[in-house]
Amino acid sequence: MNLTFSQWVKLGFGGMAWMNKHRDAVDDAIALWQSIVPAEQVDGGIPHTEAIEKVRTGDLSADEKAVMDRASQSFG
């Protein structure tokens, strides 16, 4: 979507106003999402907070570095 800065600002404030007006609907949607999607992976994965911390500090294994290199090449 190609919007000007002022259009993005209007969209952002409009979204916040809508969320404030329909707070119960937003809370219900969040509760539904959290009931369907688990907060943490249990089966052999790592939580997203740990993954972010690994990328931020550069504490990656050789396999993880290869995945990061492959992912960065496809987008760059």
trRosetta pair geometry for C-beta under 8 A, 3 or more apart (Angstrom, degrees):
i j d omega theta_ij theta_ji phi_ij phi_ji
3 7 3.9 -126 -175 93 107 126
3 8 5.2 136 105 -55 124 78
3 11 7.0 3 172 -14 169 139
4 7 4.7 97 52 6 73 103
4 8 7.2 -135 97 -4 40 86
5 8 5.7 -55 -152 35 34 111
5 9 6.4 35 150 -20 66 104
6 9 5.4 -49 -147 34 36 115
6 10 6.4 38 152 -18 66 103
7 10 5.6 -50 -146 37 34 111
7 11 6.2 37 152 -20 65 106
8 11 5.5 -54 -146 38 31 114
8 12 6.3 34 153 -21 64 106
9 12 5.7 -55 -149 36 30 112
9 13 6.4 22 157 -11 65 107
10 13 6.0 -57 -143 43 29 104
10 14 5.9 31 156 -20 64 111
11 14 5.7 -56 -143 39 26 113
11 15 6.3 30 156 -21 62 107
12 15 5.8 -55 -148 35 28 111
12 16 6.5 25 155 -15 63 105
13 16 5.6 -52 -146 38 34 110
13 17 6.2 36 154 -20 66 105
14 17 5.6 -53 -146 37 31 111
14 18 6.3 33 154 -20 65 105
15 18 5.7 -52 -146 36 31 111
15 19 6.3 30 155 -17 64 106
16 19 5.7 -54 -146 38 32 111
16 20 6.3 32 154 -20 65 106
17 20 5.7 -55 -147 37 31 111
17 21 6.2 30 154 -19 65 108
18 21 5.7 -56 -145 38 30 110
18 22 6.0 -12 167 19 67 111
19 22 6.6 -73 -133 60 23 81
19 23 6.8 65 158 -90 60 59
19 26 5.1 59 -149 -72 82 155
20 23 6.2 -1 -157 -60 30 98
22 25 4.2 -25 165 35 105 120
22 26 6.0 115 108 -24 83 91
23 26 5.7 -57 -148 38 33 111
23 27 6.2 32 155 -19 67 106
24 27 5.7 -54 -146 38 31 111
24 28 6.3 32 154 -19 64 105
25 28 5.6 -53 -147 37 31 112
25 29 6.3 32 153 -20 64 105
26 29 5.7 -54 -148 36 31 111
26 30 6.4 31 153 -18 65 105
27 30 5.7 -53 -147 37 31 111
27 31 6.3 32 154 -19 65 107
28 31 5.7 -55 -145 38 31 111
28 32 6.3 33 154 -21 65 105
29 32 5.7 -52 -147 35 31 112
29 33 6.4 33 153 -20 64 105
30 33 5.7 -53 -148 36 32 112
30 34 6.3 26 156 -14 66 108
31 34 5.9 -57 -145 41 30 108
31 35 6.3 30 155 -21 64 108
32 35 5.8 -58 -149 35 30 110
32 36 6.5 18 157 -12 65 109
33 36 6.1 -67 -150 40 29 103
33 37 5.8 -16 171 21 71 112
34 37 6.7 -63 -116 59 26 81
34 39 7.0 17 -149 -66 90 91
38 41 7.1 118 93 -87 121 37
38 42 7.1 -55 146 -17 159 99
40 47 4.8 -41 -131 -93 93 107
41 44 7.6 -60 141 66 115 47
41 45 3.3 -20 117 69 152 124
41 46 7.0 18 57 43 121 12
41 47 6.6 -172 26 -81 83 52
42 45 7.8 35 40 40 22 91
46 50 4.5 -100 166 82 113 129
46 51 5.6 137 96 -54 113 86
46 54 8.0 47 116 -14 158 137
47 50 4.9 93 62 7 79 101
47 51 7.2 -146 100 -5 42 88
48 51 5.3 -53 -147 38 40 114
48 52 6.2 43 155 -22 70 103
49 52 5.8 -51 -148 35 31 112
49 53 6.4 32 153 -19 63 107
50 53 5.6 -54 -148 37 33 113
50 54 6.4 37 152 -22 65 103
51 54 5.7 -51 -149 32 32 112
51 55 6.6 28 155 -14 65 105
52 55 5.9 -57 -150 38 31 107
52 56 6.1 32 153 -21 66 110
53 56 5.6 -54 -142 37 31 113
53 57 6.2 11 165 -3 66 111
53 59 7.9 -16 129 43 78 118
54 57 6.5 -67 -142 47 24 95
54 58 8.0 -135 168 44 53 4
54 59 5.2 -101 -141 72 68 85
54 60 5.8 99 163 -79 106 73
54 64 7.0 -57 148 166 137 158
55 58 7.6 27 -174 -73 28 38
55 60 7.3 43 -93 -63 50 116
55 68 7.3 157 -117 -108 99 135
60 64 3.9 -133 -168 96 100 120
60 65 4.8 132 112 -59 126 78
60 68 6.6 -37 -149 -8 169 140
61 64 4.7 93 49 9 74 104
61 65 7.0 -135 94 -6 38 87
62 65 5.7 -53 -148 35 31 113
62 66 6.5 34 153 -21 63 104
63 66 5.7 -52 -151 33 32 113
63 67 6.6 32 151 -17 64 103
64 67 5.7 -51 -150 35 35 112
64 68 6.4 35 151 -18 66 106
65 68 5.6 -54 -146 38 33 112
65 69 6.2 35 154 -20 66 105
66 69 5.7 -52 -145 36 30 111
66 70 6.3 30 155 -18 64 107
67 70 5.7 -56 -146 38 30 111
67 71 6.2 27 155 -18 65 109
68 71 5.8 -56 -144 39 29 110
68 72 6.2 25 158 -17 65 108
69 72 6.0 -57 -143 38 28 106
69 73 6.4 29 157 -21 63 108
70 73 6.0 -56 -149 33 28 111
70 74 6.8 26 155 -20 61 105
71 74 6.1 -57 -153 30 32 109
71 75 6.9 6 158 1 64 109
72 75 6.3 -71 -150 48 34 96
72 76 5.5 7 164 -3 72 124
73 76 6.2 -67 -124 48 25 96
